[in-house]
Amino acid sequence: MSLYIIKVGGGKEIRFDYIAEDTKKILIRNPHDRFVFFTGGAELLDEECAKRKISNGRVKTPRGKTTRYTTKQLLQIFEEVYSERNQAFVNLLISKNLDAVGLLRYTNHILIGKREPKLIYVDEKTNQPIIVNDNYAGKPEKINSDVLKNFIDKQQIPVICPPAITSENEKINVDGDLSASLIAQELKADYFIILSNVPGLLEDLADAESIIRKINISDYKDEKEFYELAKGRFKEKLRAVYRATNSGIDCRIADGKIEKPISSALEEKCTRIIR
């Protein structure tokens, strides 16, 4: 039996139908395998914010990192968008006769995090730093592994999405890649696969064929040096796989737009991270 933790990216081009069909075929071949999915929705959130003519919260810190300033209003929209996508994927899995369970939002306190209300970002117009103290975002800290194991033991497929919940019962936006990585680590998964809108880590962002097929984290002195291999938001994916690989998990970053995306990742048609 193998346990797969699959993070499905937030891009609009991700083919959830291919993912569901591939999951079904893998389980036909290996009925004792188990899956946990974690769904994103960042691009859909940006799109919804544009429709409502409100800020999507994307800002840059003084160090140049892009993050999301999550106000209470934005968090409410975040919940709606992520929950809708999560449930749509659950319905797809069910249509394939798979026993999927949507763990929407903070149901059963699956994902527990710590809120970081203070955020410093750079104003686009003035280039001056702005400090806010009402950010509803933070870091994933732990998971309710007993609840997840209960679903897995019953041969069900949990499908999880943010937000997380804090010890003070506040809902917060958390990074999906780091959250899924934490789940993989705490459940001692065999595989952690991130399905993205690109086929892996690319040497040249303009060339989808320039996939770096294998990376050994032992070649880098620490997480920070490894993290710097990527640019922009892809950095968090590298942070996520670094931590999971360091815990002994087989990690891959693969294309979520193609047929048989999970099987292709297992065939190493992706970036595989080893140690």
N, C-alpha and C positions, 0 to 999 in steps of 0.2 A: 504493500500500500504506500502511495505517495500523497503527501499533502501539498497542494498548490495554493499559494496566496497570489491572486492576480489583481494588480492595480490597473484599472481601465482609465485611460487618460480623459481629460476634459475637452478634447478637440471635437469639433463638429463632424469631422471626417471619419471618426472611429466607427467601424462597422460592428455594431453589437449583434447583428444577425449572424455574421460569420463567427463571432466569439461563441454565441450560444450553440450553433451547429457543431462547432469543433469540440466544445465541452461534451456534448452528447456523444460524439463519436469516440472520444477518449474514454468516456465511462462505459461505452459498449465494449471496448477492447480491454479495459481494466476497471471492472465494476467496483473494486475495493478502493480506488483512488478517491480523494476528497478535495473539494474546492471551497475556497472562500474568496469572494470578489469584493473589491473596494472601488466604487465608482466616483469619478470626478465630474466637473461640469464648468470649468473656468470660462471657456469660450462662450458657452450658452449664457452664463451670468453676464458677461460683457455685452452680449447681444440684447439681453432683456433690459439691461440698464440703458442701452442706447434707445430702445423702444420707448422707455418711460422718461427719457430725456433727463436722466440723473447720472451723477458720476459713478463710474465703476470702481472707484476707490484705489485705482492703481497709482502708486506714487514711488518715488525713488528716495532711498535713504542717502545721507551724506556720503556713504561709502559706495554709492552707485547701485545698490541692490534694489531690484523691483519688488515691491510688496503690495499688499492690499490693505488700505485703511478701511477697516470694517466698522461703519457706524451701525447703530441699532436698526435704522431703516434698511441699510444694505444687508444686514444679517437676515432680516425677514425675507427679503427677495432671494437671498442666497439659499435659505431653507426651501423655499418654493421650487426653485430651479433644480436644486440637487435632488430633492425628494421626487420630483416628477421624472427625472432621468433614471433615478434608481428604480422606481416602480415600473417604468417602461421596460427596463432590462429584466427585472423579475418576471414580468409578464411574458417576455420572449423566452426565457428559460422554461417557464411553465408550459408554454406552447410546444416545447420540445419534450414534454413529459418528464421534465426534471423537477425535483421537489425543492424549489427555491423559496427562500424566506427573505423578504425585504425588512432590514433593520433600519428603518428610516430615522433620520435625525439622530436624536440622542436616546432612542428606545433602549430600555434595559441598561442604560449607562454603559454601553459597550465600549465607548472610547472616552477616556477621561484625560483632561488636559489642564494646563495652568494658563490663566488669562494674563496677558501682558498689556495693560491698558495704556501705558505710555508709549508713544511712537514719535520719533523725530524724522521728518521728511523734508525734502527740498521743494520749495514753491517753484513751479515751472516759470512763472512770470518774473519774479524778483530774484530767483536763485538764492533766496535766503532760507535758512532752516526754520521750520515750524514745529512746535511741540504741541501734541494733543494728549489728553489723558482719558479719552473715552473710546479707545480702540477695543472692539470685541473680537480679538484674535489672540492666539497664543500658541503654545506648543503641546503636542500630544505627549503624555507622560506614562500612561499605562492603559491596559485594556482589561475588560471583564472577561478573562479567559474561560472561566467556568461556564458562563452563558454560551460562549461560542463553541466550546467543546461539547456542550449538550446538544446543540444543533448538529454538529459534525458526527457525533456518535449515533444520532438518529438518521444518518445518511442524508441529511438535508444540506442545501447550499445556501449559506448566509450571504446576503448582499448588503454591504455596509456603505454608508456615505456620511460625510460631515453634516452638521457641526458636531463638535465634542461637547462634553459637559464638564464643568469644573466642580470642585468640592463644595463650592458655594451655590451650586445649581444654576450657574450662568452658562448659557450657550455661547460657544466661541467658534470662530473660523480657525481651522488648523490645516496645515499642508497635507494634501492627500498622499503624496509619495512617502513622506516621513511616517504618516499614520499607518499606511499599509505595511511599511517596513517594520514598524513596531509590532504589528500583529504577527507578521512572519517570525520575528525573533521570539516573541513570547509563546507562540504556539509550536516553536521548534519545527517550522515547515521544512520540507525537502526542497521546494522551489519557490522563489519569489520572482515573478515576471511582471515587468511594467510594459503594458501595451500602449504605445504612443502613436502620434501622427507622423512619426519618422521611423525608419527601419532600424535605428540604433544610434549610437554615438557616431557622428560623422567627422571625418577629418576636414572636409570642406562642406560648409552648410549649404552651398549652392549645388552640391553634387550628391544626390541620394544614393549613388553607388559607392561612395567613399566610406563605407562602414568600417569602423574599427571592430574586427571580429572578436578579439579577445583582449582583456586587460587584466593584469595581475596586480592586485592592490599591494602586494609585497614590494613592488617596484617603486612605491611612493612612501615617503617617510611618515605621513600622517593623513588624516581625513582632509585637512585643508589643502594640501598639495594635490591630492586626488581630485577634489572638488573643482580645482582651477582648470581641469582639463576641458570643462564645458563653459558655455557662455549663457548668460541670461537665466531664465527660469529652469533650464535643463540642469543647472547646478544642483538643485534640490534632488533631482533624480539620482545624481551621482552620490550625493550624501546618503540617500536612502539605501542604495545598493551597497555602498561601502560598509555601512553598519550591519546590514544583513549578511553580507559575505564574511565579515569579520566574526559573525556568530556561527559560521559553518554552513550557511545556506547557499544553494546553487542559484545564482542571480542572472537574469537576462533582461535586456532592454530591447523590445521588439516592435514590429510594425502591427498596429491594430487596425489597419485599413485593408488588409489582404485576407483572402480565404485561408482557412486553417491557421489562424494567427498563433495559437498556442502550440500546435504541433510544429509549426515552422520554427518557433523559438526553441523548442526542444531539439530540433535538428540543427541548431546553431546558425540559422539564417537570421542573425541578429548580432548584438553585442553581448558577449558572455563575460561575466566578471568572476574571476577566480582568485584564490590566494595560495 
